[in-house]
Amino acid sequence: MSIDAQDIDELLAAALPGCQINVEGGGGKFQLAAVGTVFSGLGQVKRQQLIYQHLNEHIASGAIHAISMKLQTPEEAGS
């Protein structure tokens, strides 16, 4: 099963309402930028774990080989 950037974008948008999400890439390698209050009070590892819990099935299947993440609160993003 393959997955593209738009699929990941839609999956995370549904899972994390209120987040601004931007996913780029393809071929199993993606770059994710997300801004949302859901990340408030969480360190980088906890933020990544929050994302991974929604993507684990696609990582386990091999559809996602690598994903780099930039996860920020609105304050950190300056918005």
Secondary structure, 3 states (H helix, E strand, C coil): CCCCHHHHHHHHHHHCCCCEEEEEEECCEEEEEEECHHHCCCCHHHHHHHHHHHHHHHHHCCCCCEEEEEEECHHHHCC
